[in-house]
């Protein structure tokens, strides 16, 4: 099983010194995405704007990078947008009927 390292970075990495075993690079990507979401939880976009998880192999070669995200805030924003669109389209339907 390959070893992967998950470094937190804002340009200057905070090195992960303990390897994580993942069966494939796809598993490592999934884990990096989960870490990015967990670390970004309940933080404003300005706090996490320049933060990312950099995944490297055992030789230090960067395989990929994923930005920190706040899925809770994004989901809430999407809910608000969808609700606003629904209300607008509902009003238009009411106006057309009346």
N, C-alpha and C positions, 0 to 999 in steps of 0.2 A: 504494500500500500504506500503510495507516495506521501511525503511530508510536505505540508504547506505552512507558511507563516502569514499571519494576518496583522499587518502593521497599520496603525492609525496615522494618518498624515495630513498635514496642512501645507505641504511643501517640504517640511522637515519631518521625517518619520519618527514615530515613537515605536521602537522596534519590539516585535513579538519575539521573545527568546525561547519559547517552547513550541515545538512543532505540533501541528494538528494533522492526524492521519485522515485522509479522505480517499475513497476508492477511485474517484475520477476527478478530472478538473471541473466537470459539471457539478459534482457534489461540493467542491470547494467554492464555486460561484454561488451556489444556493446558500451555503453557510455565510459567505461574505455579504450577500443581500440581507440575510436575517440579522447579522451583526449590525449592518448599516442602519436598518430600520430600528433595531433596539437602542442603539446609541443615539439615534436622532429623535427618539420618542420624547414628547413633551418639551422640545427645544424649538426656539424660533428659527426661522430660516437664516437670520443673520448670524446666529450662533453656529450653525452647521454649514454655512455657505461654502467654506473652503476646506471642509473636512472630508476625508475619504478613507476607505479601507483599501490598502494596497496588498495584493496577494503575491507572494513570491514562492519560488521553489526552494529546495534545500541549498542551492548554490547562490541564492540571492537574486536570481533573475525574476523581474516583475512579470507575472503572467497576465494580470488584469487589475483594474482599479474600479471601485464603485463608490459613488458619492453617498454621504450620509443623507437620509431622507426622514421626513416626519410624515409617515403614512396617515397618522391620526388627523393631523391638520389638513392634509391633502384631501382625505376622505370627507372631512367636514366641509371643506370648501366646495367639493363636488356636490355634496348634498344640498348645500345652500344654492348653488348655481342651478341644479336640477329643479329644486323647488321653485325658484324664481321663474325658470322657463315654463314650468307647469302652470304657475299662476298666470303668466302672461298669455299662454296659449288658451287657458281656460277663459280668460277675459275676452279674448278675441272671438272664441266660439259663442260666448254669451252675447257679445255685441252683434255678431252676425245673425243670431236668432232673433234678437229684439228689434 
